[in-house]
Amino acid sequence: MIGMVALLPKFLWQQKPDLLIPLALEQFGMDTMYMRNAFAEVEAATVKDPFVFDPNTVSVETLQSLGFTAKLANTLANYRAKGGLIRSGKDLYKIWGMPTLLADRLAPFVRVSSKNSPTKPWASGFAPATAAAAIDINTASLSQFEALKGIGPVLAARIVGFREKQGGFVKVQDLLMVYGVKDTLLTALAPYLRLDDSRVPKANLNQASVLQLVQKAGLQVVVAQALVRWRQQNGAFATFDELENFEGLSAASMAALKRLFFIE
């Protein structure tokens, strides 16, 4: 395909590279995305020899001199501004829009400074400014969640709303089910979060949804669906004894239901 691109007018190649894509489509009937990727790799191959650089600190201008397009350089800059880190040359391939050829050329020249350790930005970006007692995620208020850096008003409201809808968290890791809570954030905040098993709020089994049964008690989806279907067809459960011989319900699942739900 590069040979076909070379057939285009020299003036157009030098002055109007953006027109290569529509022209190629018109003359050769090629896919737009394929042409765009090819052009990016040809462009990357024509830059000057790479040099050692730290992608976590180098300027946008320097990135462009290494072969980054302005858009690609700004993508990396925005990623860094949000606390993201490039830990090694292999991480270049994960940058959105990065041509493989360019990553192949630059990866051996990546040198990450020791001061840009993977844990330092998260520790400074998310940990509370002052030492604070850990909060119980099942009883913490909106303001207590907001006091943790990395959890603003919107995310705090999502956490509390999810907690109320699901009838409480069973373990700290359940926070990952809340939209916006990522592994990195939860890891950084782990010392400030706790959960008292004895205070996990119980939910009404006769009002529980399939999702609640799966997420709260760890039931298999098909088992949770069968329980809800049976309840809809036969009425509310009167006692847990009615579940004893339920197909697919293990002893561990039964124990979880009794611990985390009540019948009313």
SVG drawing of the C-alpha trace seen along z (x, -y; Angstrom):
<svg xmlns="http://www.w3.org/2000/svg" viewBox="-48 -22 67 53">
<polyline fill="none" stroke="black" stroke-width="0.4" points="0.0,0.0 2.9,-2.4 3.9,-1.9 0.5,-3.1 0.8,-6.2 4.2,-6.9 2.3,-7.2 0.4,-10.2 1.7,-13.7 4.9,-14.7 3.4,-18.2 0.4,-16.6 2.5,-14.3 4.7,-17.2 2.0,-19.9 -1.4,-18.2 -0.8,-14.8 -4.4,-14.9 -5.7,-14.5 -4.0,-11.2 -6.9,-9.3 -9.7,-10.5 -7.6,-10.3 -6.5,-6.8 -10.2,-5.9 -11.1,-7.4 -8.2,-5.9 -7.7,-2.6 -10.9,-1.9 -9.1,-1.4 -10.5,-1.4 -10.2,-4.8 -8.9,-3.5 -6.3,-1.3 -5.0,-4.3 -4.9,-6.4 -2.9,-3.8 -0.5,-3.4 0.0,-7.1 0.8,-7.3 3.4,-4.6 5.0,-6.0 5.2,-9.4 6.7,-7.8 9.3,-6.0 10.6,-9.3 11.4,-11.2 15.0,-11.7 16.8,-9.1 15.2,-8.7 17.0,-9.5 16.7,-8.6 13.6,-10.2 11.3,-10.0 7.7,-9.9 6.5,-11.0 8.3,-14.4 9.2,-15.2 7.5,-18.1 4.8,-17.9 7.3,-19.6 10.0,-17.0 7.5,-14.2 6.6,-15.6 10.3,-15.7 10.4,-12.0 7.7,-11.3 4.5,-11.8 1.7,-13.7 0.4,-16.7 -2.8,-14.8 -0.8,-11.8 1.5,-14.0 -1.5,-15.7 -3.1,-12.4 -0.1,-11.3 0.1,-14.8 -3.6,-14.5 -3.0,-10.9 -0.1,-12.2 -2.1,-15.2 -4.7,-12.7 -2.0,-10.8 -1.1,-8.2 2.4,-6.9 4.5,-5.2 6.4,-2.6 8.5,-1.1 8.8,-1.1 6.1,1.5 3.5,-1.0 3.9,-3.0 1.9,-0.5 -1.1,-1.2 -1.3,-4.9 -4.5,-5.5 -3.7,-6.0 0.0,-5.0 1.2,-3.5 2.9,-0.1 5.9,-1.1 6.5,-4.3 6.3,-2.4 8.7,0.2 11.2,-2.5 10.9,-4.4 10.4,-1.7 14.1,-0.9 14.8,-4.6 12.4,-5.0 14.1,-5.7 11.8,-6.3 13.2,-8.4 13.2,-6.7 11.4,-9.7 8.5,-8.9 7.7,-5.6 4.3,-4.0 3.1,-4.5 4.1,-8.1 1.6,-9.9 -1.3,-7.7 -0.2,-8.2 0.0,-12.0 -3.1,-12.2 -5.5,-10.1 -4.5,-9.8 -6.0,-12.2 -3.9,-15.3 -3.8,-14.4 -3.9,-11.1 -7.4,-10.0 -9.2,-7.1 -10.5,-4.5 -14.2,-4.8 -16.7,-2.0 -18.0,-2.0 -21.4,-0.8 -22.0,-3.6 -19.8,-6.5 -21.6,-9.7 -21.3,-11.6 -19.0,-14.1 -16.7,-11.3 -16.3,-9.8 -15.7,-13.3 -12.9,-13.9 -10.9,-11.2 -9.0,-12.8 -10.0,-11.1 -13.7,-10.9 -15.5,-14.1 -19.2,-14.9 -20.4,-13.1 -18.5,-9.8 -19.4,-10.0 -23.1,-10.3 -22.8,-7.3 -21.2,-5.2 -23.9,-6.0 -26.7,-5.6 -25.3,-2.2 -25.0,-1.1 -28.6,-2.0 -29.9,-0.3 -27.9,2.9 -28.6,3.1 -25.0,2.5 -21.6,3.7 -20.4,7.2 -16.6,6.5 -14.5,3.4 -13.8,4.7 -17.5,4.3 -16.7,0.6 -15.3,1.6 -18.9,2.2 -19.6,-1.5 -19.0,-3.4 -16.0,-5.6 -14.1,-3.6 -11.0,-2.0 -8.5,0.5 -5.8,-2.2 -8.1,-4.4 -9.3,-1.5 -5.7,-0.4 -4.6,-3.9 -7.5,-4.3 -7.4,-0.8 -5.7,-2.0 -8.6,-4.4 -11.5,-2.0 -12.9,0.8 -16.0,2.9 -17.4,4.4 -18.9,7.7 -21.2,7.6 -22.7,4.4 -23.3,5.4 -27.0,4.4 -29.4,7.2 -31.8,7.0 -35.3,8.4 -35.1,11.6 -38.6,11.2 -37.7,7.9 -34.2,8.8 -33.4,8.5 -31.4,11.0 -28.5,8.5 -28.7,8.1 -28.6,11.9 -25.6,12.2 -23.6,9.3 -24.5,9.5 -24.7,13.3 -22.5,14.4 -25.1,16.7 -24.8,17.9 -26.9,15.9 -29.1,18.9 -29.7,19.7 -30.6,16.1 -33.0,16.0 -34.6,19.3 -35.2,17.9 -36.8,14.7 -38.9,16.6 -40.1,19.1 -41.0,16.1 -43.0,14.4 -44.9,17.6 -45.5,18.9 -45.5,15.8 -43.1,14.6 -40.8,17.0 -42.0,17.6 -38.9,19.2 -35.4,20.1 -36.4,23.7 -38.2,23.4 -34.7,22.9 -33.1,26.0 -33.7,28.2 -33.4,25.6 -31.3,26.9 -28.0,25.3 -28.0,23.6 -24.9,24.7 -24.4,24.8 -22.1,21.8 -24.7,19.8 -27.4,20.8 -25.2,19.5 -24.6,16.2 -28.3,15.8 -29.1,16.2 -26.3,13.9 -27.1,11.1 -30.9,11.3 -34.0,11.5 -37.5,12.8 -40.4,10.6"/>
</svg>
